[in-house]
């Protein structure tokens, strides 16, 4: 198999929005450098560790969904695949046409309304603009059942251009802490050769005792202002973690009790342009 793992994903214009049209263009041109042609070995190990064959499993941004093939071959009965590319979804629907254990959804992951026991992460997180990472945490927490598991692979490196977009263990810990219990976050020991020592295998368990809310934020234009607002919100009674997006447009707040929206707005009213809105 030709190795395209180190190639970029872009066809022509990486400055284009990373939307359905963008990703469909990658599929139509067969520019799918992320595709391994097989299930990732660390994810095979993960699947082998799941004892409940009837667990409700989601694979977002699934691509060719080799992990779904492995799940089916090992007797799993409730698998949902979701991708935003119509071309990818057409391939999947044909592939799993007569497989009742697999449901294929062609839609925006962030609009999905359902509940799952396990969500498998494989090159979905890294395909999203970094400014969407707070939204990712919020949505994953929302989609999981009590004690549900989010597990898979994250890049432990940076890239000159993206997608894919990388990161570090420290960044991921700050992002996911408190919303999830971090069961494992360490270098994968059985990655494919081109990704050796650049992947982290992780397993996060949903924290059922907290509230995870995402808010739209308007008016911030610099990192200093972002840090000031983060510090202010972190001091609110009941707030456990505050994490603002890299474009300053969203803020993730994890708390052990409901936080009044009026309070969130009042605390930043010192700046007339600041506005916080609940989703």
DRENDO-1510 file (C-alpha; in Angstrom, 1 decimal, always signed):
<recs>
REC; n; res; u; v; w
REC; 1; UNK; +0.0; +0.0; +0.0 .
REC; 2; UNK; +1.3; +3.4; -0.9 .
REC; 3; UNK; +2.2; +5.4; +2.2 .
REC; 4; UNK; +0.6; +8.8; +2.3 .
REC; 5; UNK; +0.5; +9.3; +6.0 .
REC; 6; UNK; +3.0; +12.1; +6.1 .
REC; 7; UNK; +1.3; +14.1; +3.3 .
REC; 8; UNK; -0.9; +17.0; +3.9 .
REC; 9; UNK; -4.7; +16.7; +3.4 .
REC; 10; UNK; -5.3; +19.8; +1.3 .
REC; 11; UNK; -6.2; +19.6; -2.4 .
REC; 12; UNK; -5.7; +23.1; -3.5 .
REC; 13; UNK; -6.6; +25.8; -1.0 .
REC; 14; UNK; -6.0; +25.1; +2.7 .
REC; 15; UNK; -7.4; +28.5; +3.6 .
REC; 16; UNK; -10.9; +27.2; +2.6 .
REC; 17; UNK; -13.3; +26.6; +5.5 .
REC; 18; UNK; -13.0; +23.0; +6.8 .
REC; 19; UNK; -16.6; +22.3; +6.0 .
REC; 20; UNK; -18.6; +19.6; +4.1 .
REC; 21; UNK; -17.5; +20.9; +0.7 .
REC; 22; UNK; -13.9; +20.9; +1.8 .
REC; 23; UNK; -13.9; +17.3; +3.1 .
REC; 24; UNK; -15.9; +16.1; +0.1 .
REC; 25; UNK; -13.3; +17.5; -2.2 .
REC; 26; UNK; -10.6; +15.5; -0.4 .
REC; 27; UNK; -12.6; +12.3; -1.0 .
REC; 28; UNK; -13.5; +13.1; -4.6 .
REC; 29; UNK; -9.8; +13.7; -5.4 .
REC; 30; UNK; -8.7; +10.7; -3.3 .
REC; 31; UNK; -6.6; +13.0; -1.2 .
REC; 32; UNK; -7.0; +11.0; +2.0 .
REC; 33; UNK; -3.5; +10.9; +3.4 .
REC; 34; UNK; -4.8; +10.0; +6.9 .
REC; 35; UNK; -6.2; +6.7; +5.6 .
REC; 36; UNK; -4.2; +3.7; +7.0 .
REC; 37; UNK; -6.0; +1.1; +4.9 .
REC; 38; UNK; -6.6; -0.9; +8.1 .
REC; 39; UNK; -7.7; -0.3; +11.7 .
REC; 40; UNK; -5.1; +1.5; +13.8 .
REC; 41; UNK; -3.4; -1.1; +16.0 .
REC; 42; UNK; -4.0; +0.8; +19.3 .
REC; 43; UNK; -7.7; +0.9; +18.4 .
REC; 44; UNK; -7.7; -2.8; +17.8 .
REC; 45; UNK; -6.4; -3.2; +21.3 .
REC; 46; UNK; -9.0; -0.8; +22.6 .
REC; 47; UNK; -11.8; -2.7; +20.9 .
REC; 48; UNK; -10.5; -6.0; +22.2 .
REC; 49; UNK; -10.8; -4.6; +25.7 .
REC; 50; UNK; -14.6; -3.8; +25.4 .
REC; 51; UNK; -16.5; -6.7; +26.9 .
REC; 52; UNK; -20.1; -5.6; +26.2 .
REC; 53; UNK; -20.8; -6.6; +22.6 .
REC; 54; UNK; -24.0; -4.6; +22.7 .
REC; 55; UNK; -22.4; -1.4; +23.8 .
REC; 56; UNK; -23.6; +1.6; +21.8 .
REC; 57; UNK; -20.5; +2.8; +19.9 .
REC; 58; UNK; -19.9; +5.9; +17.9 .
REC; 59; UNK; -17.0; +6.7; +15.5 .
REC; 60; UNK; -17.1; +10.3; +14.4 .
REC; 61; UNK; -15.4; +11.6; +11.2 .
REC; 62; UNK; -15.0; +7.9; +10.5 .
REC; 63; UNK; -13.7; +8.0; +6.9 .
REC; 64; UNK; -13.4; +4.4; +5.6 .
REC; 65; UNK; -14.2; +3.1; +9.1 .
REC; 66; UNK; -11.8; +0.2; +9.3 .
REC; 67; UNK; -12.5; +0.1; +13.0 .
REC; 68; UNK; -16.1; -0.6; +12.2 .
REC; 69; UNK; -15.1; -3.6; +10.1 .
REC; 70; UNK; -13.2; -4.9; +13.1 .
REC; 71; UNK; -16.1; -4.3; +15.5 .
REC; 72; UNK; -18.5; -6.2; +13.2 .
REC; 73; UNK; -16.1; -9.1; +12.8 .
REC; 74; UNK; -15.9; -9.3; +16.6 .
REC; 75; UNK; -19.6; -9.5; +17.2 .
REC; 76; UNK; -20.5; -5.9; +18.1 .
REC; 77; UNK; -24.1; -5.1; +17.4 .
REC; 78; UNK; -24.6; -1.3; +17.8 .
REC; 79; UNK; -22.2; +0.8; +15.8 .
REC; 80; UNK; -22.9; +4.4; +14.5 .
REC; 81; UNK; -20.7; +6.0; +11.9 .
REC; 82; UNK; -20.9; +9.7; +11.1 .
REC; 83; UNK; -19.1; +11.7; +8.5 .
REC; 84; UNK; -19.7; +15.1; +6.9 .
REC; 85; UNK; -18.5; +14.1; +3.4 .
REC; 86; UNK; -21.3; +12.8; +1.1 .
REC; 87; UNK; -18.8; +10.8; -0.9 .
REC; 88; UNK; -17.4; +9.1; +2.1 .
REC; 89; UNK; -20.9; +8.3; +3.4 .
REC; 90; UNK; -21.9; +6.8; +0.0 .
REC; 91; UNK; -18.9; +4.5; +0.2 .
REC; 92; UNK; -19.8; +3.5; +3.7 .
REC; 93; UNK; -23.5; +2.9; +3.0 .
REC; 94; UNK; -22.5; +0.6; +0.1 .
REC; 95; UNK; -19.9; -1.1; +2.2 .
REC; 96; UNK; -22.3; -1.8; +5.1 .
REC; 97; UNK; -25.5; -2.2; +3.0 .
REC; 98; UNK; -26.4; -5.6; +4.4 .
REC; 99; UNK; -24.9; -5.1; +7.9 .
REC; 100; UNK; -27.7; -4.4; +10.4 .
REC; 101; UNK; -25.1; -3.7; +13.2 .
REC; 102; UNK; -23.9; -0.5; +11.4 .
REC; 103; UNK; -25.8; +2.8; +11.0 .
REC; 104; UNK; -24.3; +5.4; +8.7 .
REC; 105; UNK; -25.1; +9.1; +9.3 .
REC; 106; UNK; -24.1; +11.8; +6.8 .
REC; 107; UNK; -24.4; +15.0; +8.9 .
REC; 108; UNK; -22.6; +17.5; +11.1 .
REC; 109; UNK; -21.3; +15.7; +14.2 .
REC; 110; UNK; -22.0; +18.8; +16.3 .
REC; 111; UNK; -25.7; +18.6; +15.5 .
REC; 112; UNK; -26.0; +14.9; +16.4 .
REC; 113; UNK; -28.5; +14.2; +19.2 .
REC; 114; UNK; -28.1; +10.8; +20.8 .
REC; 115; UNK; -26.3; +8.9; +23.6 .
REC; 116; UNK; -23.5; +6.4; +23.4 .
REC; 117; UNK; -21.5; +4.1; +25.7 .
REC; 118; UNK; -18.2; +4.4; +23.8 .
REC; 119; UNK; -16.9; +7.0; +21.4 .
REC; 120; UNK; -13.8; +6.1; +19.4 .
REC; 121; UNK; -11.5; +8.9; +18.3 .
REC; 122; UNK; -9.4; +8.4; +15.2 .
REC; 123; UNK; -8.2; +11.5; +13.2 .
REC; 124; UNK; -11.4; +13.4; +13.9 .
REC; 125; UNK; -10.1; +15.7; +16.6 .
REC; 126; UNK; -7.0; +16.6; +14.6 .
REC; 127; UNK; -9.1; +17.4; +11.5 .
REC; 128; UNK; -11.0; +20.1; +13.4 .
REC; 129; UNK; -9.7; +23.7; +13.5 .
REC; 130; UNK; -8.1; +24.1; +17.0 .
REC; 131; UNK; -10.6; +26.8; +17.8 .
REC; 132; UNK; -13.3; +24.1; +17.9 .
REC; 133; UNK; -11.6; +22.0; +20.6 .
REC; 134; UNK; -13.7; +23.4; +23.5 .
REC; 135; UNK; -16.8; +22.6; +21.5 .
REC; 136; UNK; -15.5; +19.1; +21.0 .
REC; 137; UNK; -15.1; +18.5; +24.7 .
REC; 138; UNK; -18.6; +19.9; +25.4 .
REC; 139; UNK; -20.2; +17.7; +22.7 .
REC; 140; UNK; -18.4; +14.6; +23.7 .
REC; 141; UNK; -19.5; +15.0; +27.3 .
REC; 142; UNK; -23.1; +15.6; +26.1 .
REC; 143; UNK; -23.2; +12.5; +23.8 .
REC; 144; UNK; -21.9; +10.0; +26.4 .
REC; 145; UNK; -24.1; +8.0; +28.7 .
REC; 146; UNK; -23.2; +8.0; +32.4 .
REC; 147; UNK; -19.7; +6.6; +32.8 .
REC; 148; UNK; -19.3; +6.5; +29.1 .
REC; 149; UNK; -15.8; +6.3; +27.6 .
REC; 150; UNK; -14.1; +8.5; +25.0 .
REC; 151; UNK; -11.0; +6.8; +23.8 .
REC; 152; UNK; -8.6; +6.7; +20.9 .
REC; 153; UNK; -5.6; +8.5; +19.5 .
REC; 154; UNK; -4.3; +12.1; +19.6 .
REC; 155; UNK; -1.2; +13.5; +17.9 .
REC; 156; UNK; +1.6; +14.4; +20.3 .
REC; 157; UNK; +3.3; +16.7; +17.8 .
REC; 158; UNK; +2.7; +19.8; +15.8 .
REC; 159; UNK; +2.4; +20.3; +12.0 .
REC; 160; UNK; +3.6; +23.2; +9.9 .
REC; 161; UNK; +0.2; +23.4; +8.2 .
REC; 162; UNK; -3.1; +21.7; +8.9 .
REC; 163; UNK; -5.2; +19.7; +8.8 .
REC; 164; UNK; -4.1; +17.7; +10.6 .
REC; 165; UNK; -3.6; +19.9; +13.6 .
REC; 166; UNK; -1.5; +18.6; +16.4 .
REC; 167; UNK; -1.1; +19.3; +20.1 .
REC; 168; UNK; +0.6; +18.0; +23.3 .
REC; 169; UNK; -0.2; +16.0; +26.3 .
REC; 170; UNK; -0.2; +19.1; +28.5 .
REC; 171; UNK; -2.7; +20.8; +26.3 .
REC; 172; UNK; -5.0; +17.8; +26.2 .
REC; 173; UNK; -4.9; +17.5; +30.0 .
REC; 174; UNK; -5.9; +21.1; +30.5 .
REC; 175; UNK; -8.7; +20.8; +27.9 .
REC; 176; UNK; -10.3; +17.6; +29.1 .
REC; 177; UNK; -9.6; +17.6; +32.9 .
REC; 178; UNK; -12.6; +17.8; +35.2 .
REC; 179; UNK; -15.1; +17.2; +32.4 .
REC; 180; UNK; -13.6; +13.7; +32.2 .
REC; 181; UNK; -11.6; +11.4; +34.4 .
REC; 182; UNK; -8.3; +10.8; +32.7 .
REC; 183; UNK; -7.8; +7.0; +32.9 .
REC; 184; UNK; -5.0; +6.9; +30.4 .
REC; 185; UNK; -3.0; +9.4; +28.3 .
REC; 186; UNK; +0.3; +8.1; +27.2 .
REC; 187; UNK; +2.5; +7.4; +24.2 .
REC; 188; UNK; +0.9; +4.6; +22.1 .
REC; 189; UNK; +3.2; +1.6; +22.1 .
REC; 190; UNK; +1.9; +0.0; +18.9 .
REC; 191; UNK; +1.3; +2.8; +16.4 .
REC; 192; UNK; +1.9; +2.2; +12.7 .
REC; 193; UNK; +5.5; +2.9; +11.8 .
REC; 194; UNK; +5.1; +6.4; +10.2 .
REC; 195; UNK; +3.3; +7.6; +13.4 .
REC; 196; UNK; +5.5; +5.9; +15.9 .
REC; 197; UNK; +6.2; +7.9; +19.0 .
REC; 198; UNK; +3.9; +10.7; +17.8 .
REC; 199; UNK; +0.6; +9.4; +19.0 .
REC; 200; UNK; -1.0; +9.4; +22.4 .
REC; 201; UNK; -3.4; +6.7; +23.3 .
REC; 202; UNK; -6.1; +8.0; +25.7 .
REC; 203; UNK; -9.1; +6.7; +27.6 .
REC; 204; UNK; -11.3; +9.3; +29.3 .
REC; 205; UNK; -14.4; +8.4; +31.4 .
REC; 206; UNK; -17.2; +10.9; +31.5 .
REC; 207; UNK; -17.4; +12.8; +34.8 .
REC; 208; UNK; -21.0; +12.4; +35.8 .
REC; 209; UNK; -20.8; +14.8; +38.8 .
REC; 210; UNK; -20.2; +18.0; +36.8 .
REC; 211; UNK; -22.0; +20.3; +34.4 .
REC; 212; UNK; -20.2; +21.1; +31.2 .
REC; 213; UNK; -21.4; +24.2; +29.4 .
REC; 214; UNK; -20.3; +26.0; +26.3 .
REC; 215; UNK; -20.9; +29.7; +25.8 .
REC; 216; UNK; -20.4; +32.0; +22.8 .
REC; 217; UNK; -18.3; +35.0; +23.7 .
REC; 218; UNK; -18.0; +38.3; +21.9 .
REC; 219; UNK; -15.6; +41.2; +22.2 .
REC; 220; UNK; -12.3; +39.6; +23.1 .
REC; 221; UNK; -9.5; +40.5; +20.7 .
REC; 222; UNK; -6.2; +39.5; +22.5 .
REC; 223; UNK; -4.7; +36.8; +24.6 .
REC; 224; UNK; -4.3; +39.1; +27.6 .
REC; 225; UNK; -8.1; +39.8; +27.6 .
REC; 226; UNK; -8.7; +36.1; +27.2 .
REC; 227; UNK; -6.6; +35.4; +30.3 .
REC; 228; UNK; -8.3; +38.0; +32.3 .
REC; 229; UNK; -11.8; +36.7; +31.6 .
REC; 230; UNK; -10.6; +33.1; +32.2 .
REC; 231; UNK; -9.2; +34.2; +35.6 .
REC; 232; UNK; -12.5; +36.0; +36.5 .
REC; 233; UNK; -14.7; +33.0; +35.7 .
REC; 234; UNK; -12.3; +30.6; +37.4 .
REC; 235; UNK; -13.0; +32.4; +40.7 .
REC; 236; UNK; -16.8; +31.8; +40.6 .
REC; 237; UNK; -18.0; +29.6; +43.3 .
REC; 238; UNK; -18.6; +26.1; +41.9 .
REC; 239; UNK; -16.5; +26.6; +38.7 .
REC; 240; UNK; -13.9; +23.9; +38.4 .
REC; 241; UNK; -12.3; +24.6; +35.0 .
REC; 242; UNK; -12.5; +27.4; +32.4 .
REC; 243; UNK; -11.0; +27.0; +28.9 .
REC; 244; UNK; -11.5; +29.6; +26.1 .
REC; 245; UNK; -11.0; +28.8; +22.4 .
REC; 246; UNK; -8.0; +30.0; +20.5 .
REC; 247; UNK; -10.1; +32.5; +18.5 .
REC; 248; UNK; -11.7; +33.8; +21.7 .
REC; 249; UNK; -15.2; +33.1; +20.5 .
REC; 250; UNK; -16.2; +30.3; +22.8 .
REC; 251; UNK; -15.6; +29.5; +26.5 .
REC; 252; UNK; -16.0; +26.1; +28.1 .
REC; 253; UNK; -17.0; +26.1; +31.8 .
REC; 254; UNK; -17.0; +23.0; +33.9 .
REC; 255; UNK; -18.8; +23.4; +37.3 .
REC; 256; UNK; -20.2; +21.4; +40.1 .
REC; 257; UNK; -23.4; +23.4; +40.1 .
REC; 258; UNK; -25.4; +25.6; +37.7 .
REC; 259; UNK; -23.9; +29.0; +37.0 .
REC; 260; UNK; -26.2; +31.9; +36.5 .
REC; 261; UNK; -25.9; +33.5; +33.1 .
REC; 262; UNK; -26.6; +36.9; +34.5 .
REC; 263; UNK; -23.5; +36.5; +36.8 .
REC; 264; UNK; -21.3; +35.5; +33.8 .
REC; 265; UNK; -22.4; +38.7; +32.0 .
REC; 266; UNK; -22.1; +40.9; +35.0 .
REC; 267; UNK; -18.6; +39.9; +35.8 .
REC; 268; UNK; -17.4; +41.0; +32.4 .
REC; 269; UNK; -19.5; +44.1; +32.1 .
REC; 270; UNK; -16.5; +46.3; +32.8 .
REC; 271; UNK; -15.9; +46.1; +29.0 .
REC; 272; UNK; -18.9; +47.3; +27.0 .
REC; 273; UNK; -18.1; +45.0; +24.0 .
REC; 274; UNK; -18.0; +41.8; +26.0 .
REC; 275; UNK; -21.1; +39.6; +25.6 .
REC; 276; UNK; -21.6; +36.0; +26.7 .
REC; 277; UNK; -24.4; +33.9; +25.2 .
REC; 278; UNK; -25.5; +30.4; +26.2 .
REC; 279; UNK; -25.9; +27.7; +23.5 .
</recs>
